[in-house]
C-alpha cells in the first residue's frame, strides 16, 4: 500500500478510534501532561469531528510500553472498544447481516476514520485471514499498534457476532515479544501468538465469514451506506474525480480492466496529478476499480438471466476462475451462493 500524503503527521484518524486507549492510559500510569504532549486531551478528543495523527498513536504506544504492566494496559484499552469506536463506519458494519458483509463495508469506508493502515480479508478452506498493511517504518510504536489493532478486531468481532468465533492464530510483526505479554494475549485470544510475520495477521475459522450479526438491520445498513458514500468525498469538486472514475470504469470494463493511466488520460489529467488527487481523498485507483467491480457484480448477479461467464466478461476478467477468486475475496462466498442467497429476480 502506498503511503497516503503526510498520513503520519496529518490528522487522519478519527478521535473515536483512540478514546479507549486514552482512558486506559490514565489508569495505567500515563499523566495528562504526557498525553497532551501527543496532542491528546479529553476536551479535544471529545470535540465533534476531532482527529489525531498516525504519528501520535505510535508515540503513544511507545510511551505506554515504557510503563509497568503494558499487557494489562493493552487489554484494558481493547476491552473499552465498541462499534462506535470506529465512528459511522463501525455503526455501519454493526448493521450488516453477516461478518462477510461487515468486512466488505469496512474495506470500502475504513479510510474515512483511519488512513494509517489498510485491512484485507481473504478466505480459503484453511482460514479466514485478516491482513494488515500499515503505513510507516517498522519502529517500535508502529509494531505495537499492529498487535493492538488485531486484538481490537477480535474484541469487535466477538461483540457483534451472534455465534462464538474460533480464533486460530495471531501473527505479529514483532520478532520478539516478552513472555508475559504473549501469554496475556494468548489467554485473551484462546489461540497462539507467533512472531516475525511480514504483515500482522489474524486467522479465524473460515466459517466465521457466514456468522450472523446480532444487531443486523437492513434499513440502517442502507442508510449508513448512503451516508458513508457521501462522506467519501470532502468537496463537490473532489468527489467528482471519484464519480468520474467510477463512470469511466463502468463504461470500459467489458474491454478489460483499465489502468490508472488510461483513466487519467480520459479525464484530461496527468497520471501523477490524478493519483495525487485520489490519495488526497484517501482513495487509490486499485481500490476504486475493485469496489466498482464488486458493486457491478452484485447488480449483475441479481439478474438470473445473466450467466456467470457473462458477468466475468462484463467485469473485464479473462476467465470465470479469476472472477470467482475476486468474488470470494469480497463476500467470502461463491457467486453462485451469493445469487441463491438473493433469490430470483
N, C-alpha and C positions, 0 to 999 in steps of 0.2 A: 504494500500500500504506500503510495507516495505521500510524503508529509504535506498536509494542508498548509496554507500560507500562515506563518507565525503561530502555529497552533499551540505551542508550549507557553508562549507569553501572552497571547491574546486571550480575552475572557470567553473561552469556548466550551465551558462546562456549566450546565445549569446548576445553580447553588443547591437545588434539592438533592442532587447526587452526593454532595459532601456533608450535608447536615448531620446524618448519623455519625460519621467519623468525627465531626466537630464535637458533638455531645459526648461521645465515648472518650475523646481525648481529655476532656476536662475531668473525667472520672479516673483516668489512668496516668495522671502526672503532668499533663501539659498545663501551662498557665495561659490566661487570656492574653497576656503580653506576647508570649511566644507565638500564639496563633494569629495575633494582629500583625506580626511581622511577615506572616504569609499572605496577609490581605484578608484574613478570616476573622470576622467578629459577628456576634449574634445579630445585631441590627442590620448589618449589610447582608448577611446570608438569608435573612427572613424578608428582605425587601422584594417586592414584586418584580420579576424579571432579572433578579440578581444572577450574576455569573462569575466564575472564577477561572483562573488559568490552569492549564495542564501542569505547568512548572510548579505551581503551588501545591498540587496534590503529591508530586514526587517529593518535594521538600518536606511536606507534612509526614509522609511515611518514614523518611529518614529521621525526622525529629522523634517520632514515636518509637522507632526501632532502638533508639538510644536510651529509652526509658525502661524501668523494670517491668517485667510481665507483659512484654509485647504481644505474645499469643492471646492472652486474655483480652487485651485491648481490641485486637483484630476481631475476635469472635463476638465481643460485646457490640462493636460497631456493626458487624454483619447482622446481628440479631435485631438491630433497630431499623433495618431496611424493609420497606413495603413497596407496593407497586407505585405509590405516589413519589417514591424516591427518584423515579425516572420521569417525573412530571407527566405531561399529557401522553407521552409515548408509553409510559408504564401503565397508565389507565386504559389506553387503547389496547395494549396487549392483554390486560386483565379481562377485557370484554370479549376477546376472541373465543371461538368454540373449542379449539384444541391447542396443545402446545405447538404443533406444527404451524398453525395459523399465527400464533403469537410470535414464533421465531421469524416468520416472513414479515410480519408487521414491524418487529424490532429492526430487522435488516434494512427495511425501506426508510425508516424515520429516525434511527438512532442518532444520526448526525445532528439532529435538532437539539439534543440535550448534551451530547458529548462527542467531540471530534478528535479525542486523543487516542482512540482505538476503534477497530472495526472487528465485528464478530461474525464468523462464517460457520453455518451449521451444515453438517453433512451426515448422511446415514447410510449404513450398509448392513449386511447380515450380522456383523460383529458388534457394532456400537453406533449410537448417536453421538457425534463428536462436535463440540463447540470449540472452535479455534480462534484465538485472539491474535490480531495483528496490531501491535502497539507502536505509536509514534515515539521517536526519540532514541537516543543512545541507551545502551543497557547499563545505566548507572544503578546504584542500589535502590533508590526510590522507584525508579521505573520497574525494576524487577519485583519489588514488594507490592506495588499496585496491581501488577498482573495477577499475583496469587490472591490478593484481596478481592478483586473483581470476580474471579472464578468462584470464590466462596460466597460472594453476594448472589451470584447467579443461582447457586444451589438453594440459598435462602428464599429467593423469589420464586423459583420453580416449585419448591415444596409448599409455599404459601398459596399458590393458585391451582395446583393440580388436584383433581378430585380423587386421585388414587396415589398410593405410595410409589415413590420413584426409586429405582435401583441405580445408585451411583457406582460406576465401575472403577474409576481412577481419576486423579488429578495429576496432570503433568506440569511441573513447574519449570520455568526457565532458569531458576537458580541451580547452580551445580551443587552447592552445599546448603543445608538447612539445619539449624540446631535441632537436636532430637526432641526437646520439649515442644518446640513449635510444630514439628512434623507430627508428633503423636497427638497433639491437641487438634490439629486439622483432620487427622485420620479418624479421631473419635467423632468429630462433627459430621464428617462425610460418610462414615461407615465403609470406607474404601481406602486403598493405599495412595500415598503421595510419592511420586517419583520425580527426580530432578534431571537437569541438563537438557530439557527439550528446546527446540528451536523457537517454538511458539507455545505459550501457555495453552493447555487444552483440558477440557472436561469431558469425560467419557461416561455415557449413560447407557442403559439398556435400550436397544433400538425401538422397542415398543413404546418408549416414553413419548415419541412423536405423536402417537394417537391418543395420549392421555387427555381426557376432557378437562376443561377449566371450570372450577366451581362457580365463578361469577360471570360465566358467559352470558352475553346479552347482544343479540344480533342488531337491535335498534341502536344501542350505544356504540357498537363496533362501527356501524355505518356512519354515525355522527362523528366519531373520532377520526375516521378515515378522511372525511371532508375537511375537518379542522386541521389535521396534520398536513394534508396536501396543500392547503392554502398557506400554512406556515412554512412550507419548504422553500418559498421564495421571499426574500426580505423586502423587495420593492417590485412594483409592477414591471419596470424595465428589466430587472434581473430575472424575474420569474419567466419573462417572455423567452429568454435564451433557452431555458429548460423546456418550456412548452414547444418551442420551435424544433428543438432537438427531437423530442418525442414524436412530433408530427412527421418529421423527415424520415425518422427510423421506420415508422409505421408504413409510410408510402413505399419504401425501398427494400424492406426486409426480404420480400419474395425473390429478390435478385441476389441474395446472400447478405451476410452481416456486414454493414458499412463500418468504416473506421472513423476515428475522431477527425482525421484529416479530411475525409470525404464530407462529413457534416459541416466542419468549419468552412470549407470551400463553398458549400451550398448556401451557407448563411452569410457569406461575404466577409468572413473573419480570417485572420491569420491563425495558424494552428496553435501557437503559443498563447495568443490573446484569448482564444476560445477556451483553452484548458485552464487559464488563469481565472476566467470568469466563472467557470464551473466550480473550481476549487474554492473560490471566494464564497460560494453558496453552500459549501460543504458537499458538493457532488463530484463525481467523476464520470467520464463518458462510459466507462465499462459498467458502472452501477446503473446508469440510466438505460443503457442498452438491455441489461439483464432484466430490470424492472419492467421495461416496455414489453419485452418478450413474455415475461410472466403474466402480465395483465392481458396481453393478446391471447395467450394460450388458454387462460381461464374463460375468456369470452368465446373462443372458437370451440372449446370442449363442451360448452353448454349447448351447442348445436349438434345433435346426434347425426345429422346428415353429412357432416364433415369428417372424413376418415382421419386416423392418426397420421397416416403418411402425408395427407394434405396439410394437416396442422404443422407438421415438421417443415414442409416445403414453404408454407406461408411465413414461418418464423425464421427462415433463412438457414436452416440446418441442412447439412449434406445428407443426413440419413436419420431414420427414426431412432436409432440407438443413441445418437448424440442428444436428441430431443428428450428421450426417456431419462438419460442421466441428469440433464438440466432440470427436468420437472421434479425428479425425486429430490434434488437439492433444494428446490423451492418449497415443496409441500410434503416431503418425506412419504410420498406415496406415488404410485404409477399414474400416468394419465388416464388409463382405463378405470382405476379405482376412483380417481377424482370424478370422472364423468358419471360413474354409477352413483357416487355419493350425492350428486346434484340432481339426479333423476332426469327423465326425458324432457325434451323441450320441443 
